[in-house]
């Protein structure tokens, strides 16, 4: 199942890319929201191969997501590959400069089921896809606004 949204901001493209590629700050943001983020390697510079193990509670159950940076092309593209017990995930963030002071974040997520239970879950979720698309866009908007508000930009 694919989700995609576009979020326009009043930030220059370089500032927006710097904010979404500040992985330590994003880890702190996730921690404040109740997730447990563990870095799997000690690479200092953002480059493919960086990985994290993210633990969180979702619908009353503890979940884990292994996330790896697969593409890093400043100042435009960041791509991640992840896997959990039920899904394989792909995340792609693309920054597009609209003007010198405005930019757009294109955020795409692709979830692929790893088993029959996950496949049935996605089939059921497709019935409410418009509502899920709206919630996804709201969450990404909140994410970009929280990066801006916390002074990461």
MDAnalysis code that builds the backbone (N, CA, C; Angstrom):
import MDAnalysis as mda
import numpy as np

u = mda.Universe.empty(459, n_residues=153, atom_resindex=np.repeat(np.arange(153), 3), trajectory=True)
u.add_TopologyAttr("name", ["N", "CA", "C"] * 153)
u.add_TopologyAttr("resid", np.arange(1, 154))
u.add_TopologyAttr("resname", ["UNK", "UNK", "UNK", "UNK", "UNK", "UNK", "UNK", "UNK", "UNK", "UNK", "UNK", "UNK", "UNK", "UNK", "UNK", "UNK", "UNK", "UNK", "UNK", "UNK", "UNK", "UNK", "UNK", "UNK", "UNK", "UNK", "UNK", "UNK", "UNK", "UNK", "UNK", "UNK", "UNK", "UNK", "UNK", "UNK", "UNK", "UNK", "UNK", "UNK", "UNK", "UNK", "UNK", "UNK", "UNK", "UNK", "UNK", "UNK", "UNK", "UNK", "UNK", "UNK", "UNK", "UNK", "UNK", "UNK", "UNK", "UNK", "UNK", "UNK", "UNK", "UNK", "UNK", "UNK", "UNK", "UNK", "UNK", "UNK", "UNK", "UNK", "UNK", "UNK", "UNK", "UNK", "UNK", "UNK", "UNK", "UNK", "UNK", "UNK", "UNK", "UNK", "UNK", "UNK", "UNK", "UNK", "UNK", "UNK", "UNK", "UNK", "UNK", "UNK", "UNK", "UNK", "UNK", "UNK", "UNK", "UNK", "UNK", "UNK", "UNK", "UNK", "UNK", "UNK", "UNK", "UNK", "UNK", "UNK", "UNK", "UNK", "UNK", "UNK", "UNK", "UNK", "UNK", "UNK", "UNK", "UNK", "UNK", "UNK", "UNK", "UNK", "UNK", "UNK", "UNK", "UNK", "UNK", "UNK", "UNK", "UNK", "UNK", "UNK", "UNK", "UNK", "UNK", "UNK", "UNK", "UNK", "UNK", "UNK", "UNK", "UNK", "UNK", "UNK", "UNK", "UNK", "UNK", "UNK", "UNK", "UNK", "UNK", "UNK", "UNK"])
u.atoms.positions = np.array([
    [0.850, -1.160, 0.000],
    [0.000, 0.000, 0.000],
    [0.900, 1.228, 0.000],
    [0.615, 2.155, -0.871],
    [1.437, 3.350, -1.003],
    [0.706, 4.567, -0.465],
    [1.487, 5.412, 0.206],
    [0.993, 6.704, 0.668],
    [1.956, 7.759, 0.154],
    [1.418, 8.885, -0.244],
    [2.249, 9.972, -0.738],
    [1.578, 11.294, -0.409],
    [2.390, 12.258, -0.026],
    [1.859, 13.589, 0.237],
    [2.912, 14.629, -0.101],
    [2.446, 15.833, -0.337],
    [3.329, 16.969, -0.607],
    [3.059, 18.034, 0.430],
    [4.124, 18.538, 1.023],
    [3.994, 19.558, 2.055],
    [4.824, 20.763, 1.650],
    [4.157, 21.891, 1.369],
    [4.861, 23.128, 1.031],
    [5.235, 23.864, 2.305],
    [6.432, 24.444, 2.322],
    [6.914, 25.174, 3.497],
    [7.470, 26.522, 3.081],
    [7.587, 27.401, 4.067],
    [8.197, 28.705, 3.846],
    [9.675, 28.668, 4.214],
    [10.324, 27.558, 3.934],
    [11.737, 27.380, 4.225],
    [12.503, 27.189, 2.923],
    [13.740, 27.674, 2.875],
    [14.554, 27.362, 1.698],
    [14.807, 25.850, 1.623],
    [15.031, 25.347, 0.433],
    [15.210, 23.904, 0.237],
    [16.386, 23.371, 1.054],
    [17.476, 24.124, 1.144],
    [18.648, 23.668, 1.897],
    [18.320, 23.520, 3.381],
    [17.547, 24.447, 3.921],
    [17.169, 24.378, 5.334],
    [16.236, 23.203, 5.599],
    [15.299, 22.980, 4.704],
    [14.380, 21.860, 4.862],
    [15.139, 20.537, 4.796],
    [16.061, 20.418, 3.845],
    [16.833, 19.182, 3.741],
    [17.705, 18.979, 4.980],
    [18.286, 20.058, 5.489],
    [19.096, 19.950, 6.707],
    [18.247, 19.463, 7.880],
    [17.015, 19.911, 7.951],
    [16.133, 19.496, 9.044],
    [15.748, 18.023, 8.938],
    [15.395, 17.568, 7.735],
    [14.974, 16.173, 7.606],
    [16.150, 15.212, 7.623],
    [17.361, 15.727, 7.469],
    [18.536, 14.853, 7.527],
    [19.267, 14.967, 8.865],
    [18.695, 15.671, 9.822],
    [19.258, 15.751, 11.172],
    [18.712, 14.561, 11.960],
    [19.346, 13.417, 11.785],
    [18.814, 12.165, 12.314],
    [18.817, 12.119, 13.833],
    [19.793, 12.758, 14.467],
    [19.817, 12.784, 15.934],
    [18.617, 13.553, 16.486],
    [18.292, 14.674, 15.862],
    [17.149, 15.465, 16.314],
    [15.834, 14.721, 16.072],
    [15.744, 14.012, 14.965],
    [14.534, 13.242, 14.687],
    [14.405, 12.094, 15.684],
    [15.534, 11.486, 16.066],
    [15.500, 10.430, 17.085],
    [14.998, 10.990, 18.413],
    [15.438, 12.204, 18.778],
    [14.936, 12.833, 20.009],
    [13.442, 13.128, 19.900],
    [12.998, 13.557, 18.740],
    [11.573, 13.820, 18.510],
    [10.756, 12.542, 18.689],
    [11.237, 11.432, 18.145],
    [10.545, 10.152, 18.301],
    [10.553, 9.692, 19.755],
    [11.653, 9.926, 20.451],
    [11.752, 9.544, 21.861],
    [10.741, 10.311, 22.699],
    [10.569, 11.601, 22.402],
    [9.573, 12.392, 23.125],
    [8.162, 11.876, 22.887],
    [7.951, 11.209, 21.768],
    [6.628, 10.653, 21.455],
    [6.470, 9.209, 21.928],
    [7.443, 8.707, 22.687],
    [7.303, 7.396, 23.297],
    [8.036, 6.257, 22.620],
    [8.753, 6.506, 21.552],
    [9.488, 5.447, 20.863],
    [10.868, 5.272, 21.507],
    [11.431, 4.103, 21.321],
    [12.798, 3.828, 21.761],
    [13.639, 3.684, 20.503],
    [14.618, 4.574, 20.336],
    [15.440, 4.596, 19.130],
    [16.861, 4.199, 19.504],
    [17.358, 3.139, 18.852],
    [18.733, 2.693, 19.076],
    [19.478, 2.725, 17.757],
    [20.623, 3.382, 17.783],
    [21.480, 3.443, 16.598],
    [22.232, 2.125, 16.473],
    [22.245, 1.537, 15.296],
    [22.878, 0.240, 15.093],
    [24.357, 0.347, 14.737],
    [24.798, 1.509, 14.253],
    [26.210, 1.681, 13.908],
    [26.674, 3.053, 14.389],
    [27.951, 3.320, 14.284],
    [28.492, 4.568, 14.835],
    [28.959, 5.532, 13.762],
    [28.480, 5.390, 12.552],
    [28.847, 6.294, 11.486],
    [28.398, 7.710, 11.832],
    [29.304, 8.660, 11.740],
    [28.964, 10.048, 12.071],
    [28.288, 10.771, 10.911],
    [28.823, 10.627, 9.717],
    [28.263, 11.322, 8.565],
    [27.083, 10.546, 8.004],
    [26.053, 11.248, 7.553],
    [24.931, 10.540, 6.935],
    [25.379, 9.897, 5.626],
    [25.328, 8.593, 5.570],
    [25.624, 7.885, 4.340],
    [24.877, 6.559, 4.337],
    [24.670, 5.990, 3.154],
    [23.959, 4.717, 3.090],
    [24.620, 3.682, 3.994],
    [23.786, 2.932, 4.666],
    [24.267, 1.933, 5.604],
    [23.973, 2.289, 7.048],
    [23.685, 3.570, 7.317],
    [23.291, 3.945, 8.673],
    [22.003, 3.195, 8.997],
    [21.881, 2.710, 10.239],
    [20.669, 1.967, 10.573],
    [20.265, 2.202, 12.022],
    [18.982, 2.024, 12.265],
    [18.384, 2.223, 13.573],
    [17.434, 1.073, 13.860],
    [17.225, 0.807, 15.132],
    [16.194, -0.116, 15.584],
    [15.226, 0.719, 16.409],
    [13.975, 0.778, 15.985],
    [12.982, 1.644, 16.606],
    [11.903, 0.782, 17.235],
    [11.706, 0.934, 18.530],
    [10.661, 0.220, 19.246],
    [9.546, 1.173, 19.625],
    [8.311, 0.742, 19.467],
    [7.167, 1.594, 19.789],
    [5.955, 0.726, 20.096],
    [4.980, 1.306, 20.746],
    [3.717, 0.628, 21.019],
    [2.697, 1.078, 19.987],
    [1.992, 0.125, 19.415],
    [0.958, 0.436, 18.436],
    [-0.209, -0.508, 18.667],
    [-1.355, 0.072, 18.959],
    [-2.582, -0.681, 19.211],
    [-2.396, -1.738, 20.287],
    [-1.742, -1.319, 21.375],
    [-1.615, -2.177, 22.537],
    [-0.524, -3.230, 22.467],
    [0.262, -3.242, 21.404],
    [1.342, -4.217, 21.273],
    [2.662, -3.516, 21.029],
    [3.709, -4.115, 21.539],
    [5.048, -3.596, 21.315],
    [5.524, -4.020, 19.927],
    [6.035, -3.067, 19.160],
    [6.494, -3.344, 17.797],
    [7.948, -2.901, 17.655],
    [8.644, -3.471, 16.680],
    [10.002, -3.056, 16.367],
    [10.140, -2.877, 14.870],
    [10.904, -1.856, 14.497],
    [11.159, -1.545, 13.101],
    [12.655, -1.373, 12.919],
    [13.232, -2.141, 12.024],
    [14.639, -1.973, 11.655],
    [14.658, -1.065, 10.431],
    [15.373, 0.050, 10.528],
    [15.372, 1.056, 9.470],
    [16.802, 1.310, 9.014],
    [17.008, 1.349, 7.695],
    [18.341, 1.576, 7.134],
    [18.285, 2.669, 6.080],
    [19.258, 3.567, 6.123],
    [19.387, 4.612, 5.108],
    [19.968, 3.975, 3.851],
    [19.234, 4.051, 2.739],
    [19.696, 3.416, 1.501],
    [20.141, 4.418, 0.440],
    [19.658, 5.647, 0.532],
    [20.055, 6.665, -0.452],
    [20.106, 8.012, 0.243],
    [21.200, 8.737, 0.008],
    [21.374, 10.059, 0.608],
    [22.027, 10.947, -0.437],
    [21.228, 11.841, -1.040],
    [21.717, 12.732, -2.084],
    [21.368, 14.176, -1.742],
    [22.229, 14.846, -0.961],
    [21.939, 16.240, -0.627],
    [21.928, 17.093, -1.880],
    [21.118, 18.066, -1.993],
    [20.071, 18.521, -1.079],
    [18.680, 18.102, -1.521],
    [18.553, 16.896, -2.070],
    [17.265, 16.526, -2.642],
    [16.611, 15.279, -2.060],
    [17.316, 14.153, -1.950],
    [16.674, 12.871, -1.696],
    [17.263, 12.150, -0.479],
    [16.366, 11.624, 0.346],
    [16.719, 10.702, 1.417],
    [15.767, 9.517, 1.289],
    [16.337, 8.306, 1.297],
    [15.499, 7.118, 1.162],
    [15.901, 6.092, 2.220],
    [14.889, 5.451, 2.809],
    [15.088, 4.436, 3.832],
    [14.411, 3.139, 3.413],
    [14.949, 2.043, 3.922],
    [14.328, 0.736, 3.768],
    [14.156, 0.192, 5.176],
    [12.990, -0.343, 5.464],
    [12.745, -0.855, 6.800],
    [11.986, -2.159, 6.776],
    [12.043, -2.852, 7.904],
    [11.275, -4.084, 8.018],
    [10.840, -4.271, 9.460],
    [9.648, -4.813, 9.597],
    [9.115, -5.176, 10.899],
    [8.689, -6.631, 10.802],
    [8.040, -7.124, 11.821],
    [7.641, -8.530, 11.779],
    [6.586, -8.809, 10.705],
    [5.778, -7.813, 10.340],
    [4.716, -8.046, 9.364],
    [4.890, -7.331, 8.036],
    [5.719, -6.269, 7.993],
    [5.789, -5.450, 6.785],
    [7.221, -5.133, 6.385],
    [7.420, -4.942, 5.089],
    [8.627, -4.324, 4.546],
    [8.214, -2.917, 4.151],
    [9.003, -1.933, 4.555],
    [8.648, -0.538, 4.319],
    [9.695, 0.164, 3.470],
    [9.239, 1.096, 2.679],
    [10.112, 1.985, 1.934],
    [9.676, 3.411, 2.216],
    [10.618, 4.275, 2.575],
    [10.336, 5.696, 2.822],
    [11.223, 6.521, 1.916],
    [10.656, 7.502, 1.272],
    [11.431, 8.382, 0.404],
    [10.984, 9.813, 0.642],
    [11.958, 10.674, 0.922],
    [11.687, 12.094, 1.106],
    [12.466, 12.854, 0.039],
    [11.752, 13.671, -0.708],
    [12.360, 14.465, -1.767],
    [12.055, 15.935, -1.501],
    [13.089, 16.751, -1.533],
    [12.931, 18.190, -1.332],
    [13.057, 18.875, -2.684],
    [12.061, 19.705, -2.996],
    [12.040, 20.439, -4.255],
    [11.998, 21.931, -3.933],
    [12.916, 22.685, -4.501],
    [12.920, 24.137, -4.308],
    [11.855, 24.759, -5.212],
    [10.950, 25.519, -4.609],
    [9.915, 26.210, -5.386],
    [10.380, 27.615, -5.742],
    [10.888, 28.317, -4.750],
    [11.541, 29.615, -4.937],
    [12.756, 29.619, -4.018],
    [13.421, 30.757, -3.885],
    [14.583, 30.797, -2.986],
    [14.184, 30.679, -1.529],
    [12.945, 31.026, -1.211],
    [12.516, 30.987, 0.187],
    [11.412, 29.964, 0.457],
    [10.988, 29.238, -0.544],
    [9.929, 28.238, -0.365],
    [10.381, 26.909, -0.959],
    [9.898, 25.837, -0.338],
    [10.245, 24.506, -0.831],
    [9.092, 23.549, -0.585],
    [9.212, 22.379, -1.157],
    [8.186, 21.349, -1.036],
    [8.855, 20.045, -0.622],
    [8.242, 19.369, 0.349],
    [8.686, 18.043, 0.757],
    [7.703, 17.035, 0.194],
    [8.204, 16.123, -0.623],
    [7.389, 15.027, -1.134],
    [7.762, 13.803, -0.305],
    [6.797, 13.270, 0.430],
    [7.022, 12.162, 1.349],
    [6.239, 10.963, 0.844],
    [6.950, 9.881, 0.519],
    [6.308, 8.682, -0.016],
    [6.634, 7.490, 0.881],
    [5.626, 6.680, 1.145],
    [5.784, 5.474, 1.946],
    [5.141, 4.317, 1.203],
    [5.826, 3.179, 1.203],
    [5.295, 1.975, 0.576],
    [5.408, 0.834, 1.582],
    [4.286, 0.223, 1.928],
    [4.260, -0.902, 2.861],
    [3.883, -2.164, 2.099],
    [4.747, -3.173, 2.187],
    [4.505, -4.460, 1.546],
    [4.327, -5.519, 2.626],
    [3.288, -6.335, 2.526],
    [3.051, -7.359, 3.553],
    [4.086, -8.478, 3.466],
    [4.400, -9.058, 4.635],
    [5.345, -10.175, 4.688],
    [4.652, -11.507, 4.942],
    [3.344, -11.500, 5.112],
    [2.622, -12.743, 5.365],
    [1.141, -12.557, 5.103],
    [0.415, -13.628, 5.282],
    [-1.014, -13.586, 4.992],
    [-1.768, -12.656, 5.940],
    [-1.415, -12.667, 7.215],
    [-2.088, -11.791, 8.179],
    [-1.909, -10.323, 7.797],
    [-0.694, -9.952, 7.406],
    [-0.421, -8.574, 6.991],
    [-1.139, -8.239, 5.686],
    [-1.207, -9.203, 4.782],
    [-1.906, -8.978, 3.508],
    [-3.391, -8.698, 3.747],
    [-4.009, -9.462, 4.654],
    [-5.416, -9.232, 4.991],
    [-5.609, -7.877, 5.663],
    [-4.665, -7.491, 6.508],
    [-4.729, -6.189, 7.166],
    [-4.698, -5.059, 6.142],
    [-3.818, -5.172, 5.145],
    [-3.741, -4.139, 4.108],
    [-4.985, -4.125, 3.229],
    [-5.528, -5.276, 2.925],
    [-6.746, -5.325, 2.120],
    [-7.900, -4.632, 2.841],
    [-7.990, -4.851, 4.136],
    [-9.016, -4.190, 4.936],
    [-8.771, -2.685, 4.993],
    [-7.511, -2.297, 5.125],
    [-7.171, -0.873, 5.211],
    [-7.473, -0.142, 3.904],
    [-7.402, -0.826, 2.775],
    [-7.672, -0.190, 1.486],
    [-9.099, 0.327, 1.391],
    [-10.002, -0.269, 2.176],
    [-11.391, 0.199, 2.175],
    [-11.496, 1.620, 2.720],
    [-10.609, 1.982, 3.640],
    [-10.615, 3.325, 4.216],
    [-9.453, 4.170, 3.745],
    [-8.964, 3.909, 2.529],
    [-7.769, 4.588, 2.011],
    [-7.891, 6.114, 1.991],
    [-9.006, 6.704, 1.589],
    [-9.078, 8.173, 1.604],
    [-8.869, 8.761, 3.003],
    [-9.440, 8.125, 4.004],
    [-9.264, 8.611, 5.375],
    [-7.810, 8.417, 5.818],
    [-7.204, 7.298, 5.465],
    [-5.800, 7.057, 5.804],
    [-4.881, 8.054, 5.103],
    [-5.190, 8.387, 3.842],
    [-4.407, 9.384, 3.109],
    [-4.463, 10.744, 3.812],
    [-5.646, 11.110, 4.278],
    [-5.811, 12.391, 4.969],
    [-5.017, 12.410, 6.277],
    [-5.094, 11.318, 7.047],
    [-4.350, 11.241, 8.306],
    [-2.844, 11.244, 8.060],
    [-2.403, 10.564, 7.004],
    [-0.990, 10.540, 6.639],
    [-0.506, 11.953, 6.321],
    [-1.273, 12.689, 5.528],
    [-0.905, 14.064, 5.173],
    [-0.857, 14.948, 6.417],
    [-1.784, 14.763, 7.354],
    [-1.781, 15.543, 8.592],
    [-0.541, 15.240, 9.430],
    [-0.165, 13.964, 9.519],
    [1.011, 13.576, 10.297],
    [2.292, 14.147, 9.702],
    [2.401, 14.126, 8.388],
    [3.597, 14.673, 7.740],
    [3.639, 16.185, 7.928],
    [2.488, 16.833, 7.847],
    [2.416, 18.265, 8.102],
    [2.851, 18.579, 9.529],
    [2.382, 17.797, 10.498],
    [2.806, 17.979, 11.891],
    [4.298, 17.756, 12.049],
    [4.842, 16.759, 11.346],
    [6.266, 16.457, 11.394],
    [7.088, 17.651, 10.897],
    [6.717, 18.192, 9.752],
    [7.452, 19.334, 9.192],
    [7.312, 20.548, 10.100],
    [6.112, 20.782, 10.631],
    [5.906, 21.913, 11.531],
    [6.681, 21.744, 12.823],
    [6.768, 20.521, 13.350],
    [7.526, 20.311, 14.585],
    [9.017, 20.496, 14.346],
    [9.516, 20.130, 13.149],
    [10.920, 20.393, 12.837],
    [11.176, 21.897, 12.787],
    [10.253, 22.631, 12.206],
    [10.393, 24.082, 12.125],
    [10.299, 24.736, 13.497],
    [9.334, 24.291, 14.314],
    [9.095, 24.897, 15.623],
    [10.200, 24.595, 16.606],
    [10.831, 23.435, 16.477],
    [11.864, 23.071, 17.459],
    [13.208, 23.687, 17.132],
    [13.256, 24.497, 16.104],
    [14.502, 25.197, 15.785],
    [15.533, 24.332, 15.068],
    [15.095, 23.257, 14.448],
    [16.029, 22.389, 13.743],
    [16.373, 22.918, 12.372],
    [15.638, 23.905, 11.940],
    [15.855, 24.419, 10.596],
    [16.742, 25.626, 10.628],
])
